[in-house]
């Protein structure tokens, strides 16, 4: 601001000379301005790249990214694998030990996104606003759990989609499962999430 005032005092000729002598510096994006629309999930079955839809599901994406930034998902498992339906994870450790999460969030199922194959959605209980850290990936088009088609007329909130690594998701969907500690469709051998990171811009 001080430089600009000096330039104005010396007139337009002074402005031309100053700008030619001192070109404006290139503006580099601040870390907070960098794109966070994609995350990379590393599992013991391979890598999955997920695009997040913050414009459609801002609350859910913000919540998910908080867990990502806290490295919460490291060591958690896909504890529920139902062929031709979903794989679900993000809230349990090996041995089906529950990992504490933060406060539940508001359900954003009415955002216009559909539970299509490859989409990521927030897992919840029968309480509409009970989603915390857990999520699932749709193995096929499951539009019957969209708000418009869901029996409870509430539905499940989609907030992202697999852009790379759907073959990894399909590979996980084929693992052997059994019943453990009151849970069904549990992989016999742990399907582990090694890390989830924001993708480089």
C-alpha positions in Angstrom: 0.0 0.0 0.0 2.9 2.3 0.8 4.6 1.6 -2.6 1.3 2.3 -4.4 1.0 5.7 -2.7 4.5 6.7 -3.7 3.8 5.7 -7.3 0.7 7.8 -7.4 2.6 10.8 -6.1 5.1 10.6 -8.9 2.5 10.1 -11.6 2.0 7.6 -14.4 5.6 7.9 -15.7 6.9 6.8 -12.3 4.4 3.9 -12.4 5.7 2.6 -15.7 9.3 2.8 -14.6 8.5 1.1 -11.2 6.6 -1.8 -12.8 9.3 -2.4 -15.4 12.0 -2.3 -12.8 10.1 -4.5 -10.3 7.8 -7.0 -11.9 5.0 -8.3 -9.7 6.0 -11.5 -8.0 4.3 -14.7 -9.0 1.5 -15.6 -6.6 1.9 -19.1 -5.3 -1.1 -20.8 -3.8 -1.1 -21.1 -0.1 -1.4 -24.6 1.3 -5.0 -24.0 2.4 -5.9 -23.0 -1.2 -4.6 -26.2 -2.8 -7.1 -28.7 -4.1 -8.4 -31.3 -1.7 -10.9 -32.8 -4.0 -9.1 -36.2 -4.1 -7.7 -38.5 -1.6 -5.4 -41.6 -2.0 -6.3 -44.6 0.0 -3.6 -47.3 0.4 -4.8 -50.7 1.4 -3.1 -54.1 1.7 -4.9 -55.0 -1.5 -3.8 -51.9 -3.5 -4.4 -48.2 -4.0 -7.8 -46.4 -4.4 -8.1 -42.8 -5.6 -11.3 -41.1 -4.5 -12.8 -37.8 -5.7 -14.8 -36.0 -3.1 -17.9 -33.9 -3.8 -17.6 -31.0 -1.4 -20.0 -28.9 -3.4 -22.8 -31.5 -3.0 -22.0 -32.9 0.5 -20.0 -30.2 2.3 -20.6 -31.4 5.8 -19.8 -35.0 5.0 -16.7 -34.2 3.0 -15.4 -31.8 5.7 -16.0 -34.6 8.3 -14.2 -37.2 6.2 -11.2 -34.9 5.6 -10.9 -34.2 9.3 -10.4 -37.9 9.9 -8.0 -38.1 6.9 -5.9 -35.2 8.3 -5.9 -36.8 11.7 -4.6 -40.0 10.2 -7.5 -41.7 11.9 -8.0 -44.3 9.2 -4.5 -45.8 9.5 -4.8 -49.4 10.6 -8.6 -49.5 10.4 -10.2 -52.3 8.3 -13.0 -53.0 5.9 -15.0 -55.0 8.4 -18.0 -55.7 6.2 -17.8 -57.1 2.7 -21.0 -58.1 0.9 -20.5 -59.2 -2.7 -22.6 -57.4 -5.3 -23.6 -54.8 -2.7 -20.9 -52.9 -0.7 -17.6 -53.0 1.1 -17.7 -51.0 4.4 -14.9 -49.8 6.7 -13.3 -46.9 8.5 -14.4 -47.5 12.1 -12.9 -50.7 13.3 -9.5 -52.2 14.1 -8.5 -55.8 13.6 -10.4 -58.1 15.9 -13.5 -55.9 15.3 -12.4 -53.4 18.0 -14.4 -50.2 17.6 -12.3 -47.1 17.1 -13.9 -44.0 18.8 -15.0 -41.3 16.5 -16.2 -37.7 16.7 -19.7 -36.3 17.0 -22.2 -37.6 14.4 -23.0 -35.4 11.5 -26.2 -34.3 9.7 -27.4 -36.6 6.9 -26.9 -35.1 3.4 -28.6 -37.9 1.4 -30.8 -35.3 -0.3 -27.9 -33.8 -2.3 -28.9 -35.3 -5.7 -26.1 -37.9 -5.7 -27.0 -41.5 -6.2 -25.5 -44.7 -4.7 -24.1 -45.9 -8.0 -21.3 -48.3 -8.5 -18.0 -46.9 -7.3 -19.5 -44.2 -5.2 -18.5 -43.5 -1.6 -21.2 -42.9 1.0 -21.5 -42.3 4.7 -22.4 -45.4 6.8 -24.9 -44.9 9.6 -27.3 -46.6 12.0 -31.0 -46.4 11.8 -30.6 -42.9 13.2 -30.5 -40.7 10.1 -27.9 -38.3 11.6 -25.5 -40.9 13.1 -22.7 -41.0 10.6 -19.2 -40.6 12.0 -16.1 -42.1 10.4 -17.4 -45.2 8.7 -18.1 -45.2 4.9 -18.9 -47.8 2.2 -18.1 -48.2 -1.5 -21.0 -49.4 -3.7 -20.1 -52.5 -5.7 -23.1 -51.9 -8.0 -25.9 -49.4 -8.6 -27.7 -49.4 -5.2 -30.3 -46.8 -6.0 -32.8 -48.4 -3.6 -30.9 -46.7 -0.7 -31.1 -43.2 -2.3 -33.4 -40.9 -0.4 -36.0 -41.0 -3.2 -36.2 -44.8 -3.1 -35.2 -45.7 0.4 -38.0 -47.3 2.6 -37.2 -44.9 5.4 -37.4 -41.9 2.9 -34.1 -40.7 4.3 -31.4 -42.6 2.5 -27.6 -42.7 2.6 -25.4 -39.7 1.7 -23.0 -40.2 -1.2 -20.0 -37.9 -1.0 -17.4 -39.2 -3.4 -16.5 -41.7 -6.1 -13.6 -44.0 -6.9 -11.7 -42.6 -9.9 -8.8 -45.1 -9.9 -8.6 -48.5 -8.3 -12.0 -50.0 -8.8 -10.2 -53.2 -9.6 -8.9 -53.1 -6.0 -12.4 -52.6 -4.7 -13.6 -55.5 -6.7 -10.7 -57.6 -5.4 -11.6 -56.8 -1.9 -15.2 -57.8 -2.6 -14.1 -61.3 -3.4 -12.3 -62.1 -0.1 -13.6 -64.9 2.0 -15.9 -63.8 4.9 -17.5 -65.4 7.9 -19.4 -64.4 11.0 -17.4 -63.0 13.9 -18.4 -61.6 17.3 -22.0 -61.0 16.3 -21.0 -59.4 12.9 -21.7 -61.0 9.5 -19.7 -60.7 6.3 -16.4 -60.1 8.1 -13.3 -60.9 6.0 -11.4 -63.9 7.3 -8.1 -62.2 6.7 -8.1 -58.5 7.6 -8.5 -56.0 4.7 -6.5 -53.1 6.2 -6.4 -49.4 5.3 -2.8 -48.5 5.6 -3.3 -44.8 5.0 -5.6 -42.1 3.5 -4.0 -38.9 2.3 -5.1 -35.8 0.4 -3.8 -36.1 -3.2 -1.2 -33.6 -4.4 -2.8 -30.7 -6.4 
